[in-house]
Amino acid sequence: MNHYSNILNFFDRRSTNASAESFNAKINNFRLQLRGVKDKVLLLFRIIYFPSLNF
């Protein structure tokens, strides 16, 4: 019952969060490739200013 409105939203408007999930997967893949990144500011900079890169 907690997610009832979100589930119905898909059937009513055919809207999903697939684009957000895809972006999240790209960020996670990027983080896995750069294990042990210590400079989080640089990581966020690269994510924000270079969104066309395939992480």
PDB file of N, CA, C and O in Angstrom:
ATOM      1  N   MET A   1       0.823  -1.207   0.000  1.00  0.00           N
ATOM      2  CA  MET A   1       0.000   0.000   0.000  1.00  0.00           C
ATOM      3  C   MET A   1       0.864   1.267   0.000  1.00  0.00           C
ATOM      4  O   MET A   1       0.404   2.322  -0.436  1.00  0.00           O
ATOM      5  N   ASN A   2       2.103   1.176   0.480  1.00  0.00           N
ATOM      6  CA  ASN A   2       2.963   2.359   0.521  1.00  0.00           C
ATOM      7  C   ASN A   2       3.300   2.860  -0.874  1.00  0.00           C
ATOM      8  O   ASN A   2       3.451   4.065  -1.073  1.00  0.00           O
ATOM      9  N   HIS A   3       3.422   1.960  -1.844  1.00  0.00           N
ATOM     10  CA  HIS A   3       3.828   2.331  -3.197  1.00  0.00           C
ATOM     11  C   HIS A   3       2.681   2.245  -4.194  1.00  0.00           C
ATOM     12  O   HIS A   3       2.906   2.219  -5.404  1.00  0.00           O
ATOM     13  N   TYR A   4       1.485   2.201  -3.703  1.00  0.00           N
ATOM     14  CA  TYR A   4       0.303   2.044  -4.543  1.00  0.00           C
ATOM     15  C   TYR A   4       0.199   3.130  -5.608  1.00  0.00           C
ATOM     16  O   TYR A   4      -0.049   2.821  -6.774  1.00  0.00           O
ATOM     17  N   SER A   5       0.380   4.383  -5.236  1.00  0.00           N
ATOM     18  CA  SER A   5       0.251   5.485  -6.195  1.00  0.00           C
ATOM     19  C   SER A   5       1.360   5.447  -7.236  1.00  0.00           C
ATOM     20  O   SER A   5       1.119   5.774  -8.398  1.00  0.00           O
ATOM     21  N   ASN A   6       2.575   5.053  -6.846  1.00  0.00           N
ATOM     22  CA  ASN A   6       3.676   4.956  -7.816  1.00  0.00           C
ATOM     23  C   ASN A   6       3.444   3.842  -8.818  1.00  0.00           C
ATOM     24  O   ASN A   6       3.760   3.988  -9.999  1.00  0.00           O
ATOM     25  N   ILE A   7       2.898   2.739  -8.358  1.00  0.00           N
ATOM     26  CA  ILE A   7       2.616   1.620  -9.266  1.00  0.00           C
ATOM     27  C   ILE A   7       1.516   2.005 -10.233  1.00  0.00           C
ATOM     28  O   ILE A   7       1.619   1.714 -11.424  1.00  0.00           O
ATOM     29  N   LEU A   8       0.486   2.639  -9.763  1.00  0.00           N
ATOM     30  CA  LEU A   8      -0.606   3.060 -10.642  1.00  0.00           C
ATOM     31  C   LEU A   8      -0.168   4.135 -11.612  1.00  0.00           C
ATOM     32  O   LEU A   8      -0.724   4.233 -12.706  1.00  0.00           O
ATOM     33  N   ASN A   9       0.805   4.938 -11.249  1.00  0.00           N
ATOM     34  CA  ASN A   9       1.309   5.990 -12.118  1.00  0.00           C
ATOM     35  C   ASN A   9       1.818   5.403 -13.427  1.00  0.00           C
ATOM     36  O   ASN A   9       1.628   6.005 -14.484  1.00  0.00           O
ATOM     37  N   PHE A  10       2.459   4.246 -13.377  1.00  0.00           N
ATOM     38  CA  PHE A  10       2.952   3.619 -14.598  1.00  0.00           C
ATOM     39  C   PHE A  10       1.792   3.252 -15.515  1.00  0.00           C
ATOM     40  O   PHE A  10       1.856   3.500 -16.719  1.00  0.00           O
ATOM     41  N   PHE A  11       0.749   2.674 -14.971  1.00  0.00           N
ATOM     42  CA  PHE A  11      -0.364   2.238 -15.801  1.00  0.00           C
ATOM     43  C   PHE A  11      -1.208   3.405 -16.300  1.00  0.00           C
ATOM     44  O   PHE A  11      -1.775   3.335 -17.390  1.00  0.00           O
ATOM     45  N   ASP A  12      -1.297   4.469 -15.519  1.00  0.00           N
ATOM     46  CA  ASP A  12      -2.088   5.628 -15.933  1.00  0.00           C
ATOM     47  C   ASP A  12      -1.358   6.492 -16.953  1.00  0.00           C
ATOM     48  O   ASP A  12      -1.949   6.895 -17.955  1.00  0.00           O
ATOM     49  N   ARG A  13      -0.085   6.781 -16.711  1.00  0.00           N
ATOM     50  CA  ARG A  13       0.645   7.732 -17.543  1.00  0.00           C
ATOM     51  C   ARG A  13       1.798   7.107 -18.313  1.00  0.00           C
ATOM     52  O   ARG A  13       2.446   7.790 -19.106  1.00  0.00           O
ATOM     53  N   ARG A  14       2.068   5.831 -18.099  1.00  0.00           N
ATOM     54  CA  ARG A  14       3.194   5.126 -18.743  1.00  0.00           C
ATOM     55  C   ARG A  14       4.528   5.813 -18.463  1.00  0.00           C
ATOM     56  O   ARG A  14       5.413   5.840 -19.319  1.00  0.00           O
ATOM     57  N   SER A  15       4.664   6.360 -17.279  1.00  0.00           N
ATOM     58  CA  SER A  15       5.920   7.004 -16.911  1.00  0.00           C
ATOM     59  C   SER A  15       6.698   6.098 -15.963  1.00  0.00           C
ATOM     60  O   SER A  15       6.124   5.456 -15.084  1.00  0.00           O
ATOM     61  N   THR A  16       8.004   6.057 -16.156  1.00  0.00           N
ATOM     62  CA  THR A  16       8.862   5.241 -15.310  1.00  0.00           C
ATOM     63  C   THR A  16      10.069   6.069 -14.881  1.00  0.00           C
ATOM     64  O   THR A  16      10.233   7.214 -15.302  1.00  0.00           O
ATOM     65  N   ASN A  17      10.885   5.490 -14.064  1.00  0.00           N
ATOM     66  CA  ASN A  17      12.120   6.137 -13.634  1.00  0.00           C
ATOM     67  C   ASN A  17      13.321   5.465 -14.299  1.00  0.00           C
ATOM     68  O   ASN A  17      14.410   5.437 -13.727  1.00  0.00           O
ATOM     69  N   ALA A  18      13.130   4.930 -15.492  1.00  0.00           N
ATOM     70  CA  ALA A  18      14.194   4.202 -16.186  1.00  0.00           C
ATOM     71  C   ALA A  18      15.405   5.086 -16.464  1.00  0.00           C
ATOM     72  O   ALA A  18      16.539   4.619 -16.359  1.00  0.00           O
ATOM     73  N   SER A  19      15.193   6.331 -16.811  1.00  0.00           N
ATOM     74  CA  SER A  19      16.330   7.208 -17.095  1.00  0.00           C
ATOM     75  C   SER A  19      17.153   7.464 -15.832  1.00  0.00           C
ATOM     76  O   SER A  19      18.382   7.510 -15.891  1.00  0.00           O
ATOM     77  N   ALA A  20      16.491   7.627 -14.707  1.00  0.00           N
ATOM     78  CA  ALA A  20      17.211   7.815 -13.446  1.00  0.00           C
ATOM     79  C   ALA A  20      17.970   6.551 -13.059  1.00  0.00           C
ATOM     80  O   ALA A  20      19.097   6.629 -12.569  1.00  0.00           O
ATOM     81  N   GLU A  21      17.368   5.403 -13.274  1.00  0.00           N
ATOM     82  CA  GLU A  21      18.040   4.145 -12.957  1.00  0.00           C
ATOM     83  C   GLU A  21      19.245   3.935 -13.863  1.00  0.00           C
ATOM     84  O   GLU A  21      20.278   3.437 -13.417  1.00  0.00           O
ATOM     85  N   SER A  22      19.119   4.311 -15.123  1.00  0.00           N
ATOM     86  CA  SER A  22      20.235   4.182 -16.064  1.00  0.00           C
ATOM     87  C   SER A  22      21.397   5.075 -15.649  1.00  0.00           C
ATOM     88  O   SER A  22      22.551   4.647 -15.670  1.00  0.00           O
ATOM     89  N   PHE A  23      21.097   6.309 -15.273  1.00  0.00           N
ATOM     90  CA  PHE A  23      22.139   7.233 -14.837  1.00  0.00           C
ATOM     91  C   PHE A  23      22.811   6.721 -13.570  1.00  0.00           C
ATOM     92  O   PHE A  23      24.030   6.818 -13.428  1.00  0.00           O
ATOM     93  N   ASN A  24      22.025   6.179 -12.654  1.00  0.00           N
ATOM     94  CA  ASN A  24      22.569   5.624 -11.423  1.00  0.00           C
ATOM     95  C   ASN A  24      23.495   4.446 -11.731  1.00  0.00           C
ATOM     96  O   ASN A  24      24.544   4.305 -11.102  1.00  0.00           O
ATOM     97  N   ALA A  25      23.123   3.611 -12.680  1.00  0.00           N
ATOM     98  CA  ALA A  25      23.975   2.483 -13.066  1.00  0.00           C
ATOM     99  C   ALA A  25      25.283   2.969 -13.676  1.00  0.00           C
ATOM    100  O   ALA A  25      26.332   2.373 -13.431  1.00  0.00           O
ATOM    101  N   LYS A  26      25.241   4.038 -14.465  1.00  0.00           N
ATOM    102  CA  LYS A  26      26.460   4.597 -15.047  1.00  0.00           C
ATOM    103  C   LYS A  26      27.391   5.127 -13.967  1.00  0.00           C
ATOM    104  O   LYS A  26      28.604   4.932 -14.042  1.00  0.00           O
ATOM    105  N   ILE A  27      26.838   5.791 -12.973  1.00  0.00           N
ATOM    106  CA  ILE A  27      27.651   6.316 -11.872  1.00  0.00           C
ATOM    107  C   ILE A  27      28.279   5.170 -11.094  1.00  0.00           C
ATOM    108  O   ILE A  27      29.460   5.221 -10.749  1.00  0.00           O
ATOM    109  N   ASN A  28      27.492   4.139 -10.817  1.00  0.00           N
ATOM    110  CA  ASN A  28      28.035   2.999 -10.078  1.00  0.00           C
ATOM    111  C   ASN A  28      29.126   2.291 -10.872  1.00  0.00           C
ATOM    112  O   ASN A  28      30.132   1.874 -10.298  1.00  0.00           O
ATOM    113  N   ASN A  29      28.944   2.151 -12.169  1.00  0.00           N
ATOM    114  CA  ASN A  29      29.959   1.540 -13.020  1.00  0.00           C
ATOM    115  C   ASN A  29      31.236   2.380 -13.015  1.00  0.00           C
ATOM    116  O   ASN A  29      32.341   1.840 -12.951  1.00  0.00           O
ATOM    117  N   PHE A  30      31.081   3.680 -13.081  1.00  0.00           N
ATOM    118  CA  PHE A  30      32.222   4.593 -13.041  1.00  0.00           C
ATOM    119  C   PHE A  30      32.977   4.449 -11.727  1.00  0.00           C
ATOM    120  O   PHE A  30      34.207   4.404 -11.715  1.00  0.00           O
ATOM    121  N   ARG A  31      32.249   4.377 -10.634  1.00  0.00           N
ATOM    122  CA  ARG A  31      32.881   4.225  -9.328  1.00  0.00           C
ATOM    123  C   ARG A  31      33.613   2.900  -9.212  1.00  0.00           C
ATOM    124  O   ARG A  31      34.678   2.838  -8.598  1.00  0.00           O
ATOM    125  N   LEU A  32      33.067   1.846  -9.787  1.00  0.00           N
ATOM    126  CA  LEU A  32      33.730   0.550  -9.735  1.00  0.00           C
ATOM    127  C   LEU A  32      35.033   0.555 -10.525  1.00  0.00           C
ATOM    128  O   LEU A  32      36.005  -0.093 -10.135  1.00  0.00           O
ATOM    129  N   GLN A  33      35.052   1.281 -11.624  1.00  0.00           N
ATOM    130  CA  GLN A  33      36.255   1.359 -12.437  1.00  0.00           C
ATOM    131  C   GLN A  33      37.361   2.129 -11.724  1.00  0.00           C
ATOM    132  O   GLN A  33      38.543   1.869 -11.950  1.00  0.00           O
ATOM    133  N   LEU A  34      36.991   3.057 -10.880  1.00  0.00           N
ATOM    134  CA  LEU A  34      37.964   3.878 -10.161  1.00  0.00           C
ATOM    135  C   LEU A  34      37.934   3.542  -8.675  1.00  0.00           C
ATOM    136  O   LEU A  34      37.662   4.398  -7.832  1.00  0.00           O
ATOM    137  N   ARG A  35      38.212   2.307  -8.381  1.00  0.00           N
ATOM    138  CA  ARG A  35      38.182   1.881  -6.979  1.00  0.00           C
ATOM    139  C   ARG A  35      39.150   2.714  -6.151  1.00  0.00           C
ATOM    140  O   ARG A  35      40.287   2.960  -6.554  1.00  0.00           O
ATOM    141  N   GLY A  36      38.683   3.133  -5.005  1.00  0.00           N
ATOM    142  CA  GLY A  36      39.545   3.867  -4.100  1.00  0.00           C
ATOM    143  C   GLY A  36      39.695   5.343  -4.433  1.00  0.00           C
ATOM    144  O   GLY A  36      40.697   5.954  -4.063  1.00  0.00           O
ATOM    145  N   VAL A  37      38.724   5.928  -5.122  1.00  0.00           N
ATOM    146  CA  VAL A  37      38.797   7.350  -5.418  1.00  0.00           C
ATOM    147  C   VAL A  37      38.715   8.125  -4.112  1.00  0.00           C
ATOM    148  O   VAL A  37      37.773   7.963  -3.336  1.00  0.00           O
ATOM    149  N   LYS A  38      39.706   8.960  -3.883  1.00  0.00           N
ATOM    150  CA  LYS A  38      39.740   9.720  -2.635  1.00  0.00           C
ATOM    151  C   LYS A  38      39.240  11.145  -2.824  1.00  0.00           C
ATOM    152  O   LYS A  38      38.745  11.763  -1.881  1.00  0.00           O
ATOM    153  N   ASP A  39      39.366  11.666  -4.034  1.00  0.00           N
ATOM    154  CA  ASP A  39      38.962  13.045  -4.301  1.00  0.00           C
ATOM    155  C   ASP A  39      37.515  13.059  -4.789  1.00  0.00           C
ATOM    156  O   ASP A  39      37.259  13.017  -5.993  1.00  0.00           O
ATOM    157  N   LYS A  40      36.580  13.118  -3.856  1.00  0.00           N
ATOM    158  CA  LYS A  40      35.160  13.074  -4.202  1.00  0.00           C
ATOM    159  C   LYS A  40      34.716  14.320  -4.959  1.00  0.00           C
ATOM    160  O   LYS A  40      33.788  14.255  -5.764  1.00  0.00           O
ATOM    161  N   VAL A  41      35.364  15.446  -4.712  1.00  0.00           N
ATOM    162  CA  VAL A  41      35.017  16.682  -5.415  1.00  0.00           C
ATOM    163  C   VAL A  41      35.313  16.522  -6.904  1.00  0.00           C
ATOM    164  O   VAL A  41      34.505  16.924  -7.742  1.00  0.00           O
ATOM    165  N   LEU A  42      36.452  15.943  -7.238  1.00  0.00           N
ATOM    166  CA  LEU A  42      36.794  15.712  -8.638  1.00  0.00           C
ATOM    167  C   LEU A  42      35.826  14.720  -9.274  1.00  0.00           C
ATOM    168  O   LEU A  42      35.425  14.898 -10.424  1.00  0.00           O
ATOM    169  N   LEU A  43      35.453  13.691  -8.545  1.00  0.00           N
ATOM    170  CA  LEU A  43      34.487  12.722  -9.052  1.00  0.00           C
ATOM    171  C   LEU A  43      33.169  13.398  -9.396  1.00  0.00           C
ATOM    172  O   LEU A  43      32.619  13.172 -10.474  1.00  0.00           O
ATOM    173  N   LEU A  44      32.665  14.215  -8.502  1.00  0.00           N
ATOM    174  CA  LEU A  44      31.405  14.919  -8.756  1.00  0.00           C
ATOM    175  C   LEU A  44      31.550  15.922  -9.895  1.00  0.00           C
ATOM    176  O   LEU A  44      30.621  16.103 -10.682  1.00  0.00           O
ATOM    177  N   PHE A  45      32.690  16.565  -9.989  1.00  0.00           N
ATOM    178  CA  PHE A  45      32.944  17.495 -11.087  1.00  0.00           C
ATOM    179  C   PHE A  45      32.855  16.775 -12.426  1.00  0.00           C
ATOM    180  O   PHE A  45      32.215  17.261 -13.359  1.00  0.00           O
ATOM    181  N   ARG A  46      33.493  15.625 -12.515  1.00  0.00           N
ATOM    182  CA  ARG A  46      33.487  14.877 -13.771  1.00  0.00           C
ATOM    183  C   ARG A  46      32.086  14.393 -14.124  1.00  0.00           C
ATOM    184  O   ARG A  46      31.719  14.366 -15.299  1.00  0.00           O
ATOM    185  N   ILE A  47      31.307  14.013 -13.127  1.00  0.00           N
ATOM    186  CA  ILE A  47      29.944  13.545 -13.382  1.00  0.00           C
ATOM    187  C   ILE A  47      29.064  14.695 -13.855  1.00  0.00           C
ATOM    188  O   ILE A  47      28.245  14.517 -14.757  1.00  0.00           O
ATOM    189  N   ILE A  48      29.225  15.868 -13.258  1.00  0.00           N
ATOM    190  CA  ILE A  48      28.369  17.004 -13.583  1.00  0.00           C
ATOM    191  C   ILE A  48      28.745  17.646 -14.917  1.00  0.00           C
ATOM    192  O   ILE A  48      27.869  17.942 -15.729  1.00  0.00           O
ATOM    193  N   TYR A  49      30.032  17.862 -15.147  1.00  0.00           N
ATOM    194  CA  TYR A  49      30.452  18.635 -16.312  1.00  0.00           C
ATOM    195  C   TYR A  49      30.778  17.799 -17.539  1.00  0.00           C
ATOM    196  O   TYR A  49      31.008  18.354 -18.614  1.00  0.00           O
ATOM    197  N   PHE A  50      30.802  16.481 -17.406  1.00  0.00           N
ATOM    198  CA  PHE A  50      31.055  15.619 -18.554  1.00  0.00           C
ATOM    199  C   PHE A  50      29.999  14.522 -18.638  1.00  0.00           C
ATOM    200  O   PHE A  50      30.337  13.338 -18.613  1.00  0.00           O
ATOM    201  N   PRO A  51      28.720  14.899 -18.738  1.00  0.00           N
ATOM    202  CA  PRO A  51      27.668  13.872 -18.729  1.00  0.00           C
ATOM    203  C   PRO A  51      27.655  13.020 -20.000  1.00  0.00           C
ATOM    204  O   PRO A  51      27.061  11.942 -20.015  1.00  0.00           O
ATOM    205  N   SER A  52      28.300  13.491 -21.058  1.00  0.00           N
ATOM    206  CA  SER A  52      28.282  12.723 -22.301  1.00  0.00           C
ATOM    207  C   SER A  52      29.274  11.578 -22.278  1.00  0.00           C
ATOM    208  O   SER A  52      29.241  10.716 -23.156  1.00  0.00           O
ATOM    209  N   LEU A  53      30.152  11.552 -21.292  1.00  0.00           N
ATOM    210  CA  LEU A  53      31.105  10.460 -21.202  1.00  0.00           C
ATOM    211  C   LEU A  53      30.374   9.171 -20.841  1.00  0.00           C
ATOM    212  O   LEU A  53      29.423   9.177 -20.060  1.00  0.00           O
ATOM    213  N   ASN A  54      30.826   8.091 -21.409  1.00  0.00           N
ATOM    214  CA  ASN A  54      30.261   6.802 -21.036  1.00  0.00           C
ATOM    215  C   ASN A  54      31.010   6.283 -19.828  1.00  0.00           C
ATOM    216  O   ASN A  54      32.108   5.741 -19.953  1.00  0.00           O
ATOM    217  N   PHE A  55      30.425   6.445 -18.678  1.00  0.00           N
ATOM    218  CA  PHE A  55      31.087   6.032 -17.442  1.00  0.00           C
ATOM    219  C   PHE A  55      31.240   4.567 -17.481  1.00  0.00           C
ATOM    220  O   PHE A  55      31.775   3.977 -16.542  1.00  0.00           O
TER     221      PHE A  55
END
